[in-house]
Amino acid sequence: MEMKQGLVLGPLLFLLYINDPPLNIHGTNLVMFADDINVLHVITDNDVCAFQRKTDRLIAELEIWFNRDDL
């Protein structure tokens, strides 16, 4: 008897479900692979306050996306 592991539909639906962060998260680079998302926040400011504001805005956008998608 051959054992089957899961369905093909589950991973596909998951990828469709989490496919929209690049459309909603701005000012940073998102690297997505399978079920991982990495946020690459490049430091280009010498001003610590400006960097902090950008980081706070990024975190707020991520929080909105997570809450909207019930994650």
PQR file of N, CA, C, O and H, with PARSE charges and radii, in Angstrom:
ATOM      1  N   MET A   1       0.848  -1.174   0.000 -0.4000 1.5000
ATOM      2  CA  MET A   1       0.000   0.000   0.000 -0.0000 2.0000
ATOM      3  C   MET A   1       0.896   1.240   0.000  0.5500 1.7000
ATOM      4  O   MET A   1       1.847   1.333   0.777 -0.5500 1.4000
ATOM      5  N   GLU A   2       0.585   2.167  -0.862 -0.4000 1.5000
ATOM      6  CA  GLU A   2       1.376   3.388  -0.997 -0.0000 2.0000
ATOM      7  C   GLU A   2       0.814   4.476  -0.077  0.5500 1.7000
ATOM      8  O   GLU A   2      -0.392   4.721  -0.047 -0.5500 1.4000
ATOM      9  H   GLU A   2      -0.187   2.092  -1.493  0.4000 1.0000
ATOM     10  N   MET A   3       1.716   5.126   0.675 -0.4000 1.5000
ATOM     11  CA  MET A   3       1.305   6.217   1.571 -0.0000 2.0000
ATOM     12  C   MET A   3       1.362   7.539   0.813  0.5500 1.7000
ATOM     13  O   MET A   3       2.331   7.810   0.105 -0.5500 1.4000
ATOM     14  H   MET A   3       2.696   4.927   0.651  0.4000 1.0000
ATOM     15  N   LYS A   4       0.341   8.350   0.959 -0.4000 1.5000
ATOM     16  CA  LYS A   4       0.318   9.676   0.343 -0.0000 2.0000
ATOM     17  C   LYS A   4       0.422  10.716   1.439  0.5500 1.7000
ATOM     18  O   LYS A   4      -0.154  10.566   2.517 -0.5500 1.4000
ATOM     19  H   LYS A   4      -0.446   8.130   1.535  0.4000 1.0000
ATOM     20  N   GLN A   5       1.163  11.769   1.150 -0.4000 1.5000
ATOM     21  CA  GLN A   5       1.332  12.825   2.152 -0.0000 2.0000
ATOM     22  C   GLN A   5       0.593  14.074   1.725  0.5500 1.7000
ATOM     23  O   GLN A   5       1.052  14.798   0.842 -0.5500 1.4000
ATOM     24  H   GLN A   5       1.631  11.891   0.274  0.4000 1.0000
ATOM     25  N   GLY A   6      -0.515  14.327   2.328 -0.4000 1.5000
ATOM     26  CA  GLY A   6      -1.244  15.567   2.104 -0.0000 2.0000
ATOM     27  C   GLY A   6      -1.772  15.711   0.692  0.5500 1.7000
ATOM     28  O   GLY A   6      -1.664  14.814  -0.143 -0.5500 1.4000
ATOM     29  H   GLY A   6      -0.888  13.739   3.046  0.4000 1.0000
ATOM     30  N   LEU A   7      -2.338  16.861   0.466 -0.4000 1.5000
ATOM     31  CA  LEU A   7      -2.906  17.179  -0.835 -0.0000 2.0000
ATOM     32  C   LEU A   7      -2.119  18.315  -1.479  0.5500 1.7000
ATOM     33  O   LEU A   7      -1.445  19.081  -0.790 -0.5500 1.4000
ATOM     34  H   LEU A   7      -2.426  17.590   1.144  0.4000 1.0000
ATOM     35  N   VAL A   8      -2.207  18.416  -2.768 -0.4000 1.5000
ATOM     36  CA  VAL A   8      -1.556  19.501  -3.497 -0.0000 2.0000
ATOM     37  C   VAL A   8      -2.312  20.805  -3.280  0.5500 1.7000
ATOM     38  O   VAL A   8      -1.714  21.880  -3.325 -0.5500 1.4000
ATOM     39  H   VAL A   8      -2.754  17.793  -3.327  0.4000 1.0000
ATOM     40  N   LEU A   9      -3.587  20.725  -3.050 -0.4000 1.5000
ATOM     41  CA  LEU A   9      -4.422  21.912  -2.928 -0.0000 2.0000
ATOM     42  C   LEU A   9      -4.088  22.750  -1.695  0.5500 1.7000
ATOM     43  O   LEU A   9      -4.163  23.977  -1.757 -0.5500 1.4000
ATOM     44  H   LEU A   9      -4.073  19.851  -3.013  0.4000 1.0000
ATOM     45  N   GLY A  10      -3.720  22.122  -0.575 -0.4000 1.5000
ATOM     46  CA  GLY A  10      -3.413  22.856   0.653 -0.0000 2.0000
ATOM     47  C   GLY A  10      -2.287  23.863   0.486  0.5500 1.7000
ATOM     48  O   GLY A  10      -2.486  25.041   0.784 -0.5500 1.4000
ATOM     49  H   GLY A  10      -3.658  21.125  -0.524  0.4000 1.0000
ATOM     50  N   PRO A  11      -1.092  23.442   0.015 -0.5600 1.5000
ATOM     51  CA  PRO A  11      -0.002  24.403  -0.189  0.2800 2.0000
ATOM     52  C   PRO A  11      -0.342  25.486  -1.204  0.5500 1.7000
ATOM     53  O   PRO A  11       0.059  26.638  -1.042 -0.5500 1.4000
ATOM     54  N   LEU A  12      -1.079  25.123  -2.249 -0.4000 1.5000
ATOM     55  CA  LEU A  12      -1.465  26.116  -3.251 -0.0000 2.0000
ATOM     56  C   LEU A  12      -2.370  27.179  -2.649  0.5500 1.7000
ATOM     57  O   LEU A  12      -2.172  28.370  -2.892 -0.5500 1.4000
ATOM     58  H   LEU A  12      -1.405  24.187  -2.381  0.4000 1.0000
ATOM     59  N   LEU A  13      -3.349  26.769  -1.873 -0.4000 1.5000
ATOM     60  CA  LEU A  13      -4.245  27.734  -1.231 -0.0000 2.0000
ATOM     61  C   LEU A  13      -3.484  28.612  -0.238  0.5500 1.7000
ATOM     62  O   LEU A  13      -3.760  29.807  -0.135 -0.5500 1.4000
ATOM     63  H   LEU A  13      -3.510  25.802  -1.675  0.4000 1.0000
ATOM     64  N   PHE A  14      -2.534  28.035   0.487 -0.4000 1.5000
ATOM     65  CA  PHE A  14      -1.720  28.814   1.417 -0.0000 2.0000
ATOM     66  C   PHE A  14      -0.926  29.881   0.675  0.5500 1.7000
ATOM     67  O   PHE A  14      -0.885  31.034   1.104 -0.5500 1.4000
ATOM     68  H   PHE A  14      -2.309  27.065   0.403  0.4000 1.0000
ATOM     69  N   LEU A  15      -0.294  29.505  -0.436 -0.4000 1.5000
ATOM     70  CA  LEU A  15       0.486  30.473  -1.208 -0.0000 2.0000
ATOM     71  C   LEU A  15      -0.394  31.595  -1.756  0.5500 1.7000
ATOM     72  O   LEU A  15       0.023  32.753  -1.780 -0.5500 1.4000
ATOM     73  H   LEU A  15      -0.327  28.569  -0.785  0.4000 1.0000
ATOM     74  N   LEU A  16      -1.588  31.267  -2.188 -0.4000 1.5000
ATOM     75  CA  LEU A  16      -2.508  32.302  -2.664 -0.0000 2.0000
ATOM     76  C   LEU A  16      -2.935  33.216  -1.518  0.5500 1.7000
ATOM     77  O   LEU A  16      -3.137  34.414  -1.711 -0.5500 1.4000
ATOM     78  H   LEU A  16      -1.927  30.327  -2.168  0.4000 1.0000
ATOM     79  N   TYR A  17      -3.071  32.638  -0.324 -0.4000 1.5000
ATOM     80  CA  TYR A  17      -3.514  33.394   0.843 -0.0000 2.0000
ATOM     81  C   TYR A  17      -2.472  34.412   1.296  0.5500 1.7000
ATOM     82  O   TYR A  17      -2.831  35.508   1.726 -0.5500 1.4000
ATOM     83  H   TYR A  17      -2.907  31.664  -0.167  0.4000 1.0000
ATOM     84  N   ILE A  18      -1.183  34.065   1.207 -0.4000 1.5000
ATOM     85  CA  ILE A  18      -0.138  34.969   1.690 -0.0000 2.0000
ATOM     86  C   ILE A  18       0.617  35.652   0.554  0.5500 1.7000
ATOM     87  O   ILE A  18       1.721  36.152   0.771 -0.5500 1.4000
ATOM     88  H   ILE A  18      -0.892  33.174   0.859  0.4000 1.0000
ATOM     89  N   ASN A  19       0.061  35.683  -0.629 -0.4000 1.5000
ATOM     90  CA  ASN A  19       0.761  36.212  -1.788 -0.0000 2.0000
ATOM     91  C   ASN A  19       0.741  37.734  -1.885  0.5500 1.7000
ATOM     92  O   ASN A  19       1.473  38.282  -2.709 -0.5500 1.4000
ATOM     93  H   ASN A  19      -0.836  35.277  -0.805  0.4000 1.0000
ATOM     94  N   ASP A  20      -0.047  38.437  -1.100 -0.4000 1.5000
ATOM     95  CA  ASP A  20      -0.234  39.871  -1.289 -0.0000 2.0000
ATOM     96  C   ASP A  20       0.607  40.812  -0.421  0.5500 1.7000
ATOM     97  O   ASP A  20       0.450  42.022  -0.588 -0.5500 1.4000
ATOM     98  H   ASP A  20      -0.642  37.992  -0.431  0.4000 1.0000
ATOM     99  N   PRO A  21       1.476  40.378   0.480 -0.5600 1.5000
ATOM    100  CA  PRO A  21       2.255  41.358   1.253  0.2800 2.0000
ATOM    101  C   PRO A  21       3.062  42.345   0.411  0.5500 1.7000
ATOM    102  O   PRO A  21       3.110  43.521   0.771 -0.5500 1.4000
ATOM    103  N   PRO A  22       3.702  41.932  -0.694 -0.5600 1.5000
ATOM    104  CA  PRO A  22       4.440  42.941  -1.470  0.2800 2.0000
ATOM    105  C   PRO A  22       3.557  44.063  -2.012  0.5500 1.7000
ATOM    106  O   PRO A  22       4.049  45.155  -2.297 -0.5500 1.4000
ATOM    107  N   LEU A  23       2.275  43.806  -2.152 -0.4000 1.5000
ATOM    108  CA  LEU A  23       1.356  44.838  -2.623 -0.0000 2.0000
ATOM    109  C   LEU A  23       0.936  45.786  -1.505  0.5500 1.7000
ATOM    110  O   LEU A  23       0.463  46.890  -1.775 -0.5500 1.4000
ATOM    111  H   LEU A  23       1.875  42.919  -1.920  0.4000 1.0000
ATOM    112  N   ASN A  24       1.104  45.367  -0.256 -0.4000 1.5000
ATOM    113  CA  ASN A  24       0.598  46.130   0.878 -0.0000 2.0000
ATOM    114  C   ASN A  24       1.668  46.674   1.810  0.5500 1.7000
ATOM    115  O   ASN A  24       1.386  47.558   2.619 -0.5500 1.4000
ATOM    116  H   ASN A  24       1.488  44.470  -0.036  0.4000 1.0000
ATOM    117  N   ILE A  25       2.888  46.165   1.713 -0.4000 1.5000
ATOM    118  CA  ILE A  25       3.980  46.599   2.577 -0.0000 2.0000
ATOM    119  C   ILE A  25       4.931  47.431   1.728  0.5500 1.7000
ATOM    120  O   ILE A  25       5.469  46.937   0.737 -0.5500 1.4000
ATOM    121  H   ILE A  25       3.117  45.446   1.056  0.4000 1.0000
ATOM    122  N   HIS A  26       5.142  48.682   2.105 -0.4000 1.5000
ATOM    123  CA  HIS A  26       5.931  49.603   1.281 -0.0000 2.0000
ATOM    124  C   HIS A  26       7.206  50.034   2.008  0.5500 1.7000
ATOM    125  O   HIS A  26       7.289  49.978   3.235 -0.5500 1.4000
ATOM    126  H   HIS A  26       4.705  49.083   2.910  0.4000 1.0000
ATOM    127  N   GLY A  27       8.184  50.461   1.230 -0.4000 1.5000
ATOM    128  CA  GLY A  27       9.399  51.021   1.809 -0.0000 2.0000
ATOM    129  C   GLY A  27      10.403  49.994   2.285  0.5500 1.7000
ATOM    130  O   GLY A  27      11.328  50.324   3.027 -0.5500 1.4000
ATOM    131  H   GLY A  27       8.116  50.506   0.234  0.4000 1.0000
ATOM    132  N   THR A  28      10.228  48.747   1.866 -0.4000 1.5000
ATOM    133  CA  THR A  28      11.156  47.691   2.266 -0.0000 2.0000
ATOM    134  C   THR A  28      11.129  46.596   1.217  0.5500 1.7000
ATOM    135  O   THR A  28      10.260  46.588   0.345 -0.5500 1.4000
ATOM    136  H   THR A  28       9.476  48.479   1.263  0.4000 1.0000
ATOM    137  N   ASN A  29      12.057  45.692   1.294 -0.4000 1.5000
ATOM    138  CA  ASN A  29      12.076  44.546   0.386 -0.0000 2.0000
ATOM    139  C   ASN A  29      11.599  43.319   1.138  0.5500 1.7000
ATOM    140  O   ASN A  29      12.064  43.026   2.239 -0.5500 1.4000
ATOM    141  H   ASN A  29      12.763  45.698   2.002  0.4000 1.0000
ATOM    142  N   LEU A  30      10.667  42.611   0.527 -0.4000 1.5000
ATOM    143  CA  LEU A  30      10.184  41.364   1.095 -0.0000 2.0000
ATOM    144  C   LEU A  30      10.706  40.217   0.242  0.5500 1.7000
ATOM    145  O   LEU A  30      10.569  40.227  -0.982 -0.5500 1.4000
ATOM    146  H   LEU A  30      10.289  42.850  -0.368  0.4000 1.0000
ATOM    147  N   VAL A  31      11.298  39.242   0.890 -0.4000 1.5000
ATOM    148  CA  VAL A  31      11.765  38.045   0.201 -0.0000 2.0000
ATOM    149  C   VAL A  31      10.863  36.908   0.659  0.5500 1.7000
ATOM    150  O   VAL A  31      10.822  36.560   1.839 -0.5500 1.4000
ATOM    151  H   VAL A  31      11.410  39.234   1.884  0.4000 1.0000
ATOM    152  N   MET A  32      10.149  36.343  -0.293 -0.4000 1.5000
ATOM    153  CA  MET A  32       9.198  35.290   0.036 -0.0000 2.0000
ATOM    154  C   MET A  32       9.651  33.983  -0.614  0.5500 1.7000
ATOM    155  O   MET A  32       9.969  33.948  -1.803 -0.5500 1.4000
ATOM    156  H   MET A  32      10.182  36.626  -1.252  0.4000 1.0000
ATOM    157  N   PHE A  33       9.678  32.911   0.178 -0.4000 1.5000
ATOM    158  CA  PHE A  33      10.000  31.585  -0.333 -0.0000 2.0000
ATOM    159  C   PHE A  33       9.170  30.576   0.452  0.5500 1.7000
ATOM    160  O   PHE A  33       9.259  30.496   1.677 -0.5500 1.4000
ATOM    161  H   PHE A  33       9.420  32.939   1.143  0.4000 1.0000
ATOM    162  N   ALA A  34       8.377  29.822  -0.262 -0.4000 1.5000
ATOM    163  CA  ALA A  34       7.485  28.823   0.342 -0.0000 2.0000
ATOM    164  C   ALA A  34       6.636  29.496   1.416  0.5500 1.7000
ATOM    165  O   ALA A  34       5.837  30.377   1.099 -0.5500 1.4000
ATOM    166  H   ALA A  34       8.305  29.887  -1.257  0.4000 1.0000
ATOM    167  N   ASP A  35       6.791  29.103   2.679 -0.4000 1.5000
ATOM    168  CA  ASP A  35       5.967  29.699   3.728 -0.0000 2.0000
ATOM    169  C   ASP A  35       6.754  30.672   4.590  0.5500 1.7000
ATOM    170  O   ASP A  35       6.336  30.983   5.705 -0.5500 1.4000
ATOM    171  H   ASP A  35       7.440  28.387   2.937  0.4000 1.0000
ATOM    172  N   ASP A  36       7.886  31.157   4.094 -0.4000 1.5000
ATOM    173  CA  ASP A  36       8.707  32.122   4.831 -0.0000 2.0000
ATOM    174  C   ASP A  36       8.647  33.488   4.177  0.5500 1.7000
ATOM    175  O   ASP A  36       8.628  33.604   2.952 -0.5500 1.4000
ATOM    176  H   ASP A  36       8.226  30.904   3.188  0.4000 1.0000
ATOM    177  N   ILE A  37       8.615  34.526   5.010 -0.4000 1.5000
ATOM    178  CA  ILE A  37       8.698  35.908   4.534 -0.0000 2.0000
ATOM    179  C   ILE A  37       9.795  36.593   5.334  0.5500 1.7000
ATOM    180  O   ILE A  37       9.750  36.629   6.564 -0.5500 1.4000
ATOM    181  H   ILE A  37       8.630  34.432   6.006  0.4000 1.0000
ATOM    182  N   ASN A  38      10.774  37.135   4.631 -0.4000 1.5000
ATOM    183  CA  ASN A  38      11.838  37.899   5.281 -0.0000 2.0000
ATOM    184  C   ASN A  38      11.700  39.356   4.892  0.5500 1.7000
ATOM    185  O   ASN A  38      11.470  39.679   3.726 -0.5500 1.4000
ATOM    186  H   ASN A  38      10.811  37.106   3.632  0.4000 1.0000
ATOM    187  N   VAL A  39      11.840  40.231   5.867 -0.4000 1.5000
ATOM    188  CA  VAL A  39      11.762  41.668   5.639 -0.0000 2.0000
ATOM    189  C   VAL A  39      13.184  42.214   5.646  0.5500 1.7000
ATOM    190  O   VAL A  39      13.898  42.105   6.642 -0.5500 1.4000
ATOM    191  H   VAL A  39      12.027  39.969   6.814  0.4000 1.0000
ATOM    192  N   LEU A  40      13.584  42.799   4.528 -0.4000 1.5000
ATOM    193  CA  LEU A  40      14.906  43.407   4.430 -0.0000 2.0000
ATOM    194  C   LEU A  40      14.732  44.914   4.514  0.5500 1.7000
ATOM    195  O   LEU A  40      14.325  45.559   3.549 -0.5500 1.4000
ATOM    196  H   LEU A  40      13.004  42.888   3.718  0.4000 1.0000
ATOM    197  N   HIS A  41      15.037  45.451   5.648 -0.4000 1.5000
ATOM    198  CA  HIS A  41      14.856  46.884   5.919 -0.0000 2.0000
ATOM    199  C   HIS A  41      16.233  47.535   5.810  0.5500 1.7000
ATOM    200  O   HIS A  41      17.045  47.449   6.732 -0.5500 1.4000
ATOM    201  H   HIS A  41      15.368  44.927   6.433  0.4000 1.0000
ATOM    202  N   VAL A  42      16.485  48.179   4.686 -0.4000 1.5000
ATOM    203  CA  VAL A  42      17.795  48.753   4.410 -0.0000 2.0000
ATOM    204  C   VAL A  42      17.934  50.087   5.138  0.5500 1.7000
ATOM    205  O   VAL A  42      17.059  50.948   5.044 -0.5500 1.4000
ATOM    206  H   VAL A  42      15.826  48.249   3.937  0.4000 1.0000
ATOM    207  N   ILE A  43      19.032  50.251   5.858 -0.4000 1.5000
ATOM    208  CA  ILE A  43      19.299  51.498   6.576 -0.0000 2.0000
ATOM    209  C   ILE A  43      19.982  52.468   5.626  0.5500 1.7000
ATOM    210  O   ILE A  43      21.123  52.254   5.218 -0.5500 1.4000
ATOM    211  H   ILE A  43      19.743  49.552   5.934  0.4000 1.0000
ATOM    212  N   THR A  44      19.277  53.531   5.280 -0.4000 1.5000
ATOM    213  CA  THR A  44      19.855  54.530   4.378 -0.0000 2.0000
ATOM    214  C   THR A  44      19.911  55.906   5.020  0.5500 1.7000
ATOM    215  O   THR A  44      20.394  56.857   4.405 -0.5500 1.4000
ATOM    216  H   THR A  44      18.349  53.704   5.612  0.4000 1.0000
ATOM    217  N   ASP A  45      19.429  56.019   6.233 -0.4000 1.5000
ATOM    218  CA  ASP A  45      19.412  57.308   6.916 -0.0000 2.0000
ATOM    219  C   ASP A  45      20.504  57.367   7.972  0.5500 1.7000
ATOM    220  O   ASP A  45      20.756  56.395   8.684 -0.5500 1.4000
ATOM    221  H   ASP A  45      19.037  55.247   6.732  0.4000 1.0000
ATOM    222  N   ASN A  46      21.149  58.528   8.061 -0.4000 1.5000
ATOM    223  CA  ASN A  46      22.091  58.756   9.149 -0.0000 2.0000
ATOM    224  C   ASN A  46      21.362  59.227  10.393  0.5500 1.7000
ATOM    225  O   ASN A  46      21.897  59.168  11.500 -0.5500 1.4000
ATOM    226  H   ASN A  46      20.944  59.318   7.483  0.4000 1.0000
ATOM    227  N   ASP A  47      20.134  59.695  10.203 -0.4000 1.5000
ATOM    228  CA  ASP A  47      19.316  60.206  11.300 -0.0000 2.0000
ATOM    229  C   ASP A  47      18.566  59.054  11.964  0.5500 1.7000
ATOM    230  O   ASP A  47      17.749  58.391  11.325 -0.5500 1.4000
ATOM    231  H   ASP A  47      19.698  59.742   9.304  0.4000 1.0000
ATOM    232  N   VAL A  48      18.839  58.822  13.220 -0.4000 1.5000
ATOM    233  CA  VAL A  48      18.207  57.724  13.950 -0.0000 2.0000
ATOM    234  C   VAL A  48      16.702  57.915  14.041  0.5500 1.7000
ATOM    235  O   VAL A  48      15.953  56.942  13.963 -0.5500 1.4000
ATOM    236  H   VAL A  48      19.503  59.361  13.739  0.4000 1.0000
ATOM    237  N   CYS A  49      16.248  59.148  14.202 -0.4000 1.5000
ATOM    238  CA  CYS A  49      14.803  59.410  14.316 -0.0000 2.0000
ATOM    239  C   CYS A  49      14.080  59.066  13.015  0.5500 1.7000
ATOM    240  O   CYS A  49      12.987  58.501  13.045 -0.5500 1.4000
ATOM    241  H   CYS A  49      16.857  59.939  14.265  0.4000 1.0000
ATOM    242  N   ALA A  50      14.683  59.401  11.875 -0.4000 1.5000
ATOM    243  CA  ALA A  50      14.073  59.078  10.584 -0.0000 2.0000
ATOM    244  C   ALA A  50      14.003  57.566  10.398  0.5500 1.7000
ATOM    245  O   ALA A  50      12.997  57.043   9.918 -0.5500 1.4000
ATOM    246  H   ALA A  50      15.571  59.860  11.850  0.4000 1.0000
ATOM    247  N   PHE A  51      15.066  56.869  10.775 -0.4000 1.5000
ATOM    248  CA  PHE A  51      15.069  55.418  10.688 -0.0000 2.0000
ATOM    249  C   PHE A  51      13.994  54.822  11.595  0.5500 1.7000
ATOM    250  O   PHE A  51      13.313  53.875  11.201 -0.5500 1.4000
ATOM    251  H   PHE A  51      15.883  57.294  11.165  0.4000 1.0000
ATOM    252  N   GLN A  52      13.838  55.357  12.788 -0.4000 1.5000
ATOM    253  CA  GLN A  52      12.829  54.860  13.724 -0.0000 2.0000
ATOM    254  C   GLN A  52      11.422  55.069  13.175  0.5500 1.7000
ATOM    255  O   GLN A  52      10.570  54.191  13.309 -0.5500 1.4000
ATOM    256  H   GLN A  52      14.392  56.125  13.108  0.4000 1.0000
ATOM    257  N   ARG A  53      11.169  56.230  12.554 -0.4000 1.5000
ATOM    258  CA  ARG A  53       9.849  56.487  11.960 -0.0000 2.0000
ATOM    259  C   ARG A  53       9.553  55.488  10.843  0.5500 1.7000
ATOM    260  O   ARG A  53       8.446  54.955  10.765 -0.5500 1.4000
ATOM    261  H   ARG A  53      11.861  56.944  12.445  0.4000 1.0000
ATOM    262  N   LYS A  54      10.541  55.232   9.975 -0.4000 1.5000
ATOM    263  CA  LYS A  54      10.337  54.273   8.889 -0.0000 2.0000
ATOM    264  C   LYS A  54      10.087  52.868   9.430  0.5500 1.7000
ATOM    265  O   LYS A  54       9.234  52.140   8.922 -0.5500 1.4000
ATOM    266  H   LYS A  54      11.440  55.665  10.038  0.4000 1.0000
ATOM    267  N   THR A  55      10.829  52.498  10.453 -0.4000 1.5000
ATOM    268  CA  THR A  55      10.651  51.178  11.060 -0.0000 2.0000
ATOM    269  C   THR A  55       9.276  51.058  11.712  0.5500 1.7000
ATOM    270  O   THR A  55       8.616  50.028  11.575 -0.5500 1.4000
ATOM    271  H   THR A  55      11.523  53.089  10.866  0.4000 1.0000
ATOM    272  N   ASP A  56       8.841  52.093  12.414 -0.4000 1.5000
ATOM    273  CA  ASP A  56       7.509  52.086  13.032 -0.0000 2.0000
ATOM    274  C   ASP A  56       6.416  51.973  11.979  0.5500 1.7000
ATOM    275  O   ASP A  56       5.435  51.256  12.177 -0.5500 1.4000
ATOM    276  H   ASP A  56       9.377  52.930  12.525  0.4000 1.0000
ATOM    277  N   ARG A  57       6.581  52.685  10.845 -0.4000 1.5000
ATOM    278  CA  ARG A  57       5.594  52.616   9.766 -0.0000 2.0000
ATOM    279  C   ARG A  57       5.549  51.212   9.167  0.5500 1.7000
ATOM    280  O   ARG A  57       4.474  50.692   8.868 -0.5500 1.4000
ATOM    281  H   ARG A  57       7.378  53.267  10.684  0.4000 1.0000
ATOM    282  N   LEU A  58       6.715  50.606   8.995 -0.4000 1.5000
ATOM    283  CA  LEU A  58       6.786  49.242   8.469 -0.0000 2.0000
ATOM    284  C   LEU A  58       6.083  48.260   9.401  0.5500 1.7000
ATOM    285  O   LEU A  58       5.312  47.414   8.947 -0.5500 1.4000
ATOM    286  H   LEU A  58       7.589  51.028   9.238  0.4000 1.0000
ATOM    287  N   ILE A  59       6.342  48.368  10.680 -0.4000 1.5000
ATOM    288  CA  ILE A  59       5.709  47.474  11.654 -0.0000 2.0000
ATOM    289  C   ILE A  59       4.199  47.676  11.667  0.5500 1.7000
ATOM    290  O   ILE A  59       3.448  46.707  11.780 -0.5500 1.4000
ATOM    291  H   ILE A  59       6.968  49.055  11.049  0.4000 1.0000
ATOM    292  N   ALA A  60       3.743  48.922  11.552 -0.4000 1.5000
ATOM    293  CA  ALA A  60       2.303  49.200  11.511 -0.0000 2.0000
ATOM    294  C   ALA A  60       1.663  48.573  10.271  0.5500 1.7000
ATOM    295  O   ALA A  60       0.573  48.009  10.362 -0.5500 1.4000
ATOM    296  H   ALA A  60       4.352  49.710  11.460  0.4000 1.0000
ATOM    297  N   GLU A  61       2.333  48.664   9.104 -0.4000 1.5000
ATOM    298  CA  GLU A  61       1.800  48.060   7.883 -0.0000 2.0000
ATOM    299  C   GLU A  61       1.744  46.545   8.007  0.5500 1.7000
ATOM    300  O   GLU A  61       0.772  45.922   7.579 -0.5500 1.4000
ATOM    301  H   GLU A  61       3.219  49.122   9.030  0.4000 1.0000
ATOM    302  N   LEU A  62       2.784  45.945   8.593 -0.4000 1.5000
ATOM    303  CA  LEU A  62       2.772  44.497   8.804 -0.0000 2.0000
ATOM    304  C   LEU A  62       1.644  44.089   9.750  0.5500 1.7000
ATOM    305  O   LEU A  62       0.959  43.094   9.517 -0.5500 1.4000
ATOM    306  H   LEU A  62       3.573  46.451   8.941  0.4000 1.0000
ATOM    307  N   GLU A  63       1.458  44.861  10.814 -0.4000 1.5000
ATOM    308  CA  GLU A  63       0.398  44.554  11.776 -0.0000 2.0000
ATOM    309  C   GLU A  63      -0.978  44.639  11.120  0.5500 1.7000
ATOM    310  O   GLU A  63      -1.833  43.790  11.371 -0.5500 1.4000
ATOM    311  H   GLU A  63       2.014  45.670  11.003  0.4000 1.0000
ATOM    312  N   ILE A  64      -1.201  45.644  10.289 -0.4000 1.5000
ATOM    313  CA  ILE A  64      -2.474  45.772   9.574 -0.0000 2.0000
ATOM    314  C   ILE A  64      -2.702  44.567   8.678  0.5500 1.7000
ATOM    315  O   ILE A  64      -3.797  44.005   8.645 -0.5500 1.4000
ATOM    316  H   ILE A  64      -0.507  46.334  10.085  0.4000 1.0000
ATOM    317  N   TRP A  65      -1.655  44.171   7.948 -0.4000 1.5000
ATOM    318  CA  TRP A  65      -1.796  43.016   7.052 -0.0000 2.0000
ATOM    319  C   TRP A  65      -2.088  41.746   7.842  0.5500 1.7000
ATOM    320  O   TRP A  65      -2.982  40.984   7.473 -0.5500 1.4000
ATOM    321  H   TRP A  65      -0.766  44.627   7.975  0.4000 1.0000
ATOM    322  N   PHE A  66      -1.339  41.504   8.935 -0.4000 1.5000
ATOM    323  CA  PHE A  66      -1.585  40.310   9.743 -0.0000 2.0000
ATOM    324  C   PHE A  66      -3.000  40.302  10.310  0.5500 1.7000
ATOM    325  O   PHE A  66      -3.670  39.269  10.268 -0.5500 1.4000
ATOM    326  H   PHE A  66      -0.614  42.124   9.235  0.4000 1.0000
ATOM    327  N   ASN A  67      -3.463  41.415  10.832 -0.4000 1.5000
ATOM    328  CA  ASN A  67      -4.805  41.482  11.404 -0.0000 2.0000
ATOM    329  C   ASN A  67      -5.887  41.298  10.350  0.5500 1.7000
ATOM    330  O   ASN A  67      -6.877  40.604  10.581 -0.5500 1.4000
ATOM    331  H   ASN A  67      -2.919  42.253  10.866  0.4000 1.0000
ATOM    332  N   ARG A  68      -5.694  41.926   9.187 -0.4000 1.5000
ATOM    333  CA  ARG A  68      -6.702  41.828   8.126 -0.0000 2.0000
ATOM    334  C   ARG A  68      -6.842  40.392   7.635  0.5500 1.7000
ATOM    335  O   ARG A  68      -7.945  39.945   7.317 -0.5500 1.4000
ATOM    336  H   ARG A  68      -4.890  42.489   8.999  0.4000 1.0000
ATOM    337  N   ASP A  69      -5.725  39.668   7.572 -0.4000 1.5000
ATOM    338  CA  ASP A  69      -5.758  38.286   7.092 -0.0000 2.0000
ATOM    339  C   ASP A  69      -5.918  37.265   8.220  0.5500 1.7000
ATOM    340  O   ASP A  69      -5.768  36.062   8.004 -0.5500 1.4000
ATOM    341  H   ASP A  69      -4.829  40.031   7.830  0.4000 1.0000
ATOM    342  N   ASP A  70      -6.223  37.757   9.426 -0.4000 1.5000
ATOM    343  CA  ASP A  70      -6.441  36.873  10.581 -0.0000 2.0000
ATOM    344  C   ASP A  70      -5.253  35.941  10.850  0.5500 1.7000
ATOM    345  O   ASP A  70      -5.422  34.749  11.108 -0.5500 1.4000
ATOM    346  H   ASP A  70      -6.344  38.734   9.601  0.4000 1.0000
ATOM    347  N   LEU A  71      -4.074  36.508  10.784 -0.4000 1.5000
ATOM    348  CA  LEU A  71      -2.866  35.726  11.073 -0.0000 2.0000
ATOM    349  C   LEU A  71      -2.289  36.116  12.405  0.5500 1.7000
ATOM    350  O   LEU A  71      -1.269  35.567  12.821 -0.5500 1.4000
ATOM    351  H   LEU A  71      -3.937  37.476  10.575  0.4000 1.0000
TER
END
